[in-house]
Amino acid sequence: MKGKLGRGVALVGAGVGKFGAFPRKDSRDLFVEAFRELVASVDNKGFDPTEIEALFIGNYSSELFEHQGHLAPILADWVGLTPRAALRVEGACASGGIALRQGVLAVASGLYDVVLVGGVERMTALPTEAVTDTLATAGDVLYEFPAGFTFPGFYAAMATAYAARYGMPYEALMEVARKNHAHGALNDKAQFGMTIRAIMDRRLAKAREKGGPLPGWRDELDFLRDPGANPPVAWPLRLFDCSPITDGAAAVLVVAEELARRFTDRPLRVLGTGQASDACLYGRADLTSLRSAREAAAQAYTMAGVKPSGVKLAEVHDCFTIAEVLAVEDLGFFPSGQGWRAARDGATHRDGTIPVNTSGGLKAKGHPVGASGVAQVVELWKQMRGEAGPRQVGHDVDLALAHNVGGTGQTCVVHIFGRG
């Protein structure tokens, strides 16, 4: 039937490497780390990785970041899986989410029973200016890039449009950053494992050591308001509104549902998947919502037979703080124009009514663009199995969602998971 998977699909293993800047590693090294953690996560210790029949790898631009094309078979070789089919999937920052969807569809079709889905990006080998140019290719290089747009500029335009329509104070974006840094401080794999308060205190300590005048910061918001500590990047977005440049990898093991118990007694079922597209930013009538996200979410909810109110936890694409505000509305967690209140009022905190980005999100965990969509799912895997350690949410998570955006919303992928 249209809109349904041909057979049940489950996740039975997941792994993620440390996110950060690693000058002595390239994509293959990063991916091997994530793969090793995945293998160790499979409860059935008799699992033989050679049971994997194919690889789907999310990667945005290893050609530009590392001058390395044809990445998928190289990764297959480095984890010992040649001669299996290996396919690289590109969809800008949604590359990982699309790779997962392709792996799910391949298993659901009956073509394969066991597939490896991964995502990887090594970004920090380039200087910041070159990274900016590389990421800009996810926009329209004919019309947008020559006009001076970079990705902070794109999302700044969304933020100003949203604030003008709904009266959002720009400090609401600071609350998103503060919340996600608090979550990231509990994640040992995060690139920025520090709260905003801890960052502020460290800078105060350095100022004391130098013996000069001390900043008059009373709290985290004072710190984030200070243009010296948190300078504008593209108004109204400041430094702490932006996800970092990151190296990292993640991987999940996707199998036919009828085989899941061979691997683990606690599989996650793929209940719904959706993907949609939209025009470039200049071609949209509305900058305060992502049409692709609403459509992808609608597909996934319909396939899963659930409503937004049933979701207990979400990992959403917060490449910039405004992106999380848009996401929680597009996914139906909050009405239009109310999402900016969510972090401020605690609703999306780890102990809130709908925890969002308990991993720290792209903002604090890091954003290796090809890996981010898969890493979101690794966080859901850990939370749904009660294995998230100090960041484990307090309520039972039997339904969770991942939302992965490419470009300015030209692509969006949404997945919904339940316990098997």
TIVEXBA-204228 format. One record per residue (C-alpha): x, y, z; residue in one letter. Coordinates in steps of 0.2 Angstrom, whole numbers, plus 5000, padded with zeros to 4 digits. Layout:
# TIVEXBA-204228
XYZA
...
# end
This chain:
# TIVEXBA-204228
500050005000M
500750174996K
501550265010G
501950105019K
503550005021L
503549835012G
504149745028R
504649795045G
506349875048V
507349885064A
508949965071L
509949835081V
511649935084G
512250115084A
513950195086G
514650375086V
516450435087G
517050585097K
516550755088F
517850895086G
519350945077A
520650805073F
522050855062P
522850685061R
521350595056K
520350585040D
518650515036S
519150335036R
519850355053D
518350435060L
517150305052F
518150165059V
517950235077E
516050245074A
515950075067F
516849995081R
515650065093E
514250005083L
514949825083V
515149835102A
513349895104S
512549745097V
511949645112D
512249475103N
514149465105K
514149335092G
513749465078F
514849445063D
515049605054P
515249505038T
513349475039E
513149655032I
512649655014E
512849835009A
513350005015L
512450175013F
513650315018I
513050495020G
514450625015N
514250795008Y
515850845000S
517350745004S
518050804987E
518050984993L
518450955011F
519750825009E
520050814990H
519450634991Q
518050564979G
517350394978H
517250384997L
516050235000A
517150094994P
518650165003I
517650155019L
516949985015A
518749925013D
519350005030W
517949915040V
518349755031G
516749745021L
517249735003T
516649674990P
514949724997R
514049864988A
514450034995A
513450184990L
513850364995R
512350474997V
512350664996E
511050785001G
512050935009A
511750925028C
510350795026A
511550675018S
511550565034G
509650565035G
509450525017I
510750375019A
509750305033L
508150325023R
508950235008Q
509550095019G
507850075027V
507050065010L
508249945004A
507849825018V
506049855017A
506049804999S
506749635003G
508349674993L
509449655008Y
509149595026D
510649685035V
511449845030V
512649975037L
512150155037V
513450285041G
513850465040G
515550555040V
516350725037E
518050785040R
517850975039M
519251055049T
520751025037A
520151185027L
520251365034P
518651445039T
518451545024E
518651385013A
517351295024V
516151435021T
516351425002D
516151235002T
514551245013L
513851385001A
513751264987T
512251184996A
511351344991G
511051414973D
512751454967V
512051544952L
510951664961Y
511251664980E
513051644982F
513551784970P
512351894979A
513351874995G
512351745005F
513251625016T
512351505027F
512351615043P
511551745031G
510251635025F
509651585043Y
509851765048A
508551805035A
507351675042M
507651745060A
507251925055T
505751865046A
505151755060Y
505451895073A
504552025063A
502951915061R
502851835078Y
503751965090G
505151845095M
506451945105P
508151895099Y
508651845116E
507551695114A
508851625103L
510151635117M
508951525127E
509151385114V
511051395114A
511051395133R
509951245133K
510851145120N
512551185128H
511851115145A
511350955136H
513050945127G
513950965144A
513250795148L
513850715132N
515650645132D
515650635113K
515150825111A
516350945103Q
515851075115F
515550985132G
515351145142M
513851245148T
513751425144I
514051465162R
515651365162A
516251455146I
515851615155M
516751565171D
518351505161R
518451675152R
518251765169L
519651665176A
520751705162K
520351895164A
520851885182R
522451805178E
522951945166K
522552075180G
521452185169G
519652245171P
518452105173L
516852095162P
515252145172G
514351985167W
513051935180R
512351785172D
512451685155E
511251805146L
512351955151D
513851855143F
512851815127L
512251995126R
514152055126D
514652085108P
516452055114G
516051885120A
514751835108N
515051935092P
513751955078P
514051845063V
512551885052A
511351995062W
510351945072P
511351785073L
512951785084R
514351665087L
513451555100F
511951545088D
512951445075C
513451265075S
515351235074P
516551165060I
516750985065T
517550815061D
516550665065G
515650505060A
514150395066A
513450225061A
511850115063V
511449935059L
509849915050V
508949745048V
507349665043A
506249665058E
505949475058E
507849455061L
508049595074A
508049475089R
509549385082R
510549535086F
509749615102T
508249595113D
507949785113R
507849835094P
507149995089L
505749985075R
505750115061V
503950165062L
503950305049G
505050395036T
504750545026G
505750655014Q
505250815005A
506050954995S
505751144992D
506451284982A
507951384986C
507651524999L
507451664986Y
505951564978G
504951544994R
503451644999A
503651615018D
505351615027L
504651575044T
504351385041S
505151245031L
503851175019R
504951025016S
505050985035A
503150995037R
502850885022E
504150755027A
503450755045A
501750725038A
502350575028Q
503250505043A
501750535055Y
500550455043T
501650305040M
501950275059A
500050305063G
500550435077V
500350615081K
501550745086P
500850735104S
501450555105G
503250595102V
504250585119K
505950645112L
506650735097A
508350765089E
508150915077V
509251005065H
509851155074D
511251215063C
510751385069F
509751425085T
508351485074I
508251325065A
507751235081E
506351365083V
505651325066L
505851145068A
504851125084V
503451215075E
503551125058D
503550955067L
501951005076G
502651015094F
502151195096F
500951305086P
501651425073S
502351585082G
502551495099Q
504151385096G
505251525102W
504551515119R
504951325121A
506751335127A
506451495137R
505051405147D
505951245149G
504751135138A
506151075127T
507451045141H
507950875146R
506650875160D
505350965149G
503750905141T
504650865125I
506550855127P
507450915111V
509250885107N
509750795122T
511450765113S
511850945113G
511150955095G
512251015081L
512451175091K
513551095105A
513850915100K
514550975083G
513950965065H
515050855053P
513750885040V
513750715032G
513650625049A
512350735058S
510850645053G
511450475058V
512150545074A
510450605079Q
509850425077V
511250365088V
510650485102E
508850415100L
509550235101W
510350275117K
508950365125Q
507650235120M
508650095128R
509050195144G
510950205139E
511150395138A
512050405155G
511950575164P
510950655150R
509550515151Q
507850585151V
506750545166G
505250485157H
504950325147D
505450355128V
504450235118D
504250355103L
505550465096A
505950575081L
507450635071A
507350785059H
508750815047N
508850965035V
509850995020G
510351175014G
509151305019T
507751175019G
507851125001Q
507850945008T
507150875024C
507050695031V
506050645046V
506150475054H
505050405069I
505550265080F
504750145092G
505350015103R
505349835096G
# end
